[in-house]
Structures are given as structure tokens and as C-alpha cells.
Amino acid sequence: MNTAPPTTDPMLWIPGPTKVRPEILSELTRPMIGHRSRAMVELIESLDPGLSLAFGLAPDSGSRVAVGTHSATAMMEGSLYGVGPRVLAIVNGAFSKRWAGIARTLGKDVTVLELPWGEAADETSLTSALGASEPFDAVTLVVNETSTGVWTPLAPIARAMATSPDTMLLCDVVSAIAGGPIDFDAHRIDFALAGVNKALALPPGITVLAASERYLAAARERERRTHYLDPVLLFDGHAARKTPTTPNIGLFRALSRQLADIAAGANLPAGSAPVSPEDGWAKRFETHARMRERTLRWAAERGLAPFPAPALSSPTVSCLAADPQTIDDLLARWKAAGHEVGGGYGPLKGKTFRIGHMGDHTEAELDALFAALD
Ligand SMILES: Cc1ncc(COP(=O)(O)O)c(C=O)c1O
């Protein structure tokens, strides 16, 4: 099997940005349209059904979706303008730590629920943190910690949040969305944000968003000392099909195409039966789960241990522990074969490496990645 990509660029297995299909890239080269044109209105409208499925909005949901032209970190900040000062930040890796830091920068009164990297908050730890003081205005949670490969199960988080009914749940689903179910309403999430360069497999530059009715109602009442990152302007602009500023039209088109392709099962193996949009998404999640199992099997055969507990292992990024020499050797051999695999993040550098089996990577490509070492 030919394992090398067709260009001199490596095949990207880092945990985002990831491989982008040529059909998606070609959307970026189409002639521009006016951002106040009828065509733009139709383009924005075309995003809603797919985004509702990506965030897993309930069929009767009053929650809304939106898209902003900026990277995900912008809305880690933006989401916080809509909530009160008392923030409980769940920290179990680099990106959740970043979010707690952003909240402090904005002058929030931040309490940290700190967990060892590789672990996740559960019903007991979150319930006890929520009950330890006056009610919090918001909890921040990074659902899939890209730095550790930990996916925090959302049902226990939702049960814990039920003990503090007025507290908003803000979720970073950057490397989670399109890799597994979010079920925004069922998990009583109030705000979710995601860049598109992970399991949505687009070039970076826009962020997809969802917000509950009560988040938007509360945010409207607050003084929001921002303009570009104002969640209310972004959601109202999206609803009116008029983005508050000039959007990245090429990426909006690429997103529209990708959402339609996922719903149509276009990325499934050739010859697969036609699917409903719901099945298209469910099958994409199943593919990611199988790629996780395949990766963990390969790791076990090589005597490599997953960094997170098996029940927390992410379907989009596998973080594997090894000694520095083994990591250097594996990454160098993959590089020579045309594959770029991710190293450890921050304090996990030299202790772990990360395989981003996300987005439009196929199971056959994953097999080829492993075969490249043999
Ligand atoms: C979980 C998570 N949150 C936030 C970010 C920040 O995204 P960006 O650098 O696109 O702003 C990343 C980037 O890798 C991430 O993995």
C-alpha cells in the first residue's frame, strides 16, 4: 500500500489541523460573493441543519447556532462575556487551564476544580465543587482535552449541574465536535464553541457556536465590554443572516459542504448504503470510535499504554505514553514515511505522543500509518 501522500507535504496526524479533502479545499478558491447578498443569506441558512446535528440539538430545541470568523480561543473569551463573575473552571489539561486563565484576565472570580492530567471531572467531584460555596455563575469544561486525549463523559456532568440549576455550563468542544455526540440540550449545556480544524476537518479560521435560550437571555442583560467577541451580536447576526463583520466566506462555504457531506455519508467507504442525515452523523461517530479502538490495539501490541484511563480515551486523539527515545524514534520514522504525528503537549512533551485520528482520516489510512513502521 502506498503510504506517502501525493505531495511533499506530510499526511497530518497531529491533533489538528488535520487532513482536508481536495473537495473541501476547492470551496476556498471559488469567486467571492457579497457578504450582504442573497447568496450569502442562503449560505448561512444552509449551515443550520448540519450544525444542529453536529451539536446534537434536541428536535424541539430553543437553542441556537452561529458561526464566527476567528479561532476557538476567541470564543473561550467571548463566551465569558455573557455570564456573571463567579466561574468554576474544571482544569484537567492545557486548554482547560488556558480557559481558567482567560477568565482571570477578564477579572472573573475564578475557582478551579483541579484534576490530575489524564483524569476527568465526574458527578461526585463536580457536585462537591458546586456545593462548596455560593452558587457559581458558570462552569467551564473542555470536553475533549486535546493535550491529554481525555474525553469527559457528559451525562455525569449534566447530573452534577442539576444540583446547581442556575449555573451556566460552558463547553469547549473544539476537538470533540464531529468526533462524538455532544447532545447539547440533553446534557443541559448553555454555550458550546469549536474551531473547525479538528474533527470537522476544515482549514482553521472560523468557530462554530451553540447557545441555550437562557444563556442568550442572561447575556443580553449583562454589560458586555467587547464588540468583536460579543456572543449576542454573533447569534443575533446569524439569526438575521447578517454576520456582524465580514465573514470568511470561503470557510463558510467549506463548512456548508462538509456538513452536507457528513449528513450524506459521503466520507463512508465506497459502496455504503445511503443514509439519513442523523445516520450520517452517527456513522461518523462510529468511525471515530473504531479508529480509537484500532489505535489502542496497536499501542497494546507495542507495549505502549494510553495516557488517560481507558474509559476516558478520546475518539479523536489518542495520547500514548512512552519514554523520550521511543517517542523520538517513532516520530522520526513516521516523518521519513511522510506522516506527521503529534508530540506531547506542554509538560507531557517527551512523555507522550498524540495521534489525531480525526475528521476525514479513514480507517485504511490509519492502518497505513501503522504499517509504515513495519
Ligand atoms: C481543546 C482545545 N481548545 C482550544 C483550542 C484553541 O484553538 P485555537 O488555537 O484554534 O484558538 C485548542 C487548540 O488546539 C484545543 O485543542
The ligand as an ORCA input file, in Angstrom:
! r2SCAN-3c Opt
* xyz 0 1
  C      -9.484     21.763     23.230
  C      -8.947     22.989     22.570
  N      -9.439     24.187     22.923
  C      -8.993     25.318     22.361
  C      -8.015     25.303     21.411
  C      -7.539     26.583     20.830
  O      -7.866     26.662     19.493
  P      -7.256     27.842     18.564
  O      -5.774     27.714     18.669
  O      -7.777     27.474     17.233
  O      -7.766     29.126     19.073
  C      -7.457     24.092     21.015
  C      -6.386     24.030     20.004
  O      -5.776     23.031     19.753
  C      -7.949     22.906     21.607
  O      -7.456     21.722     21.256
*
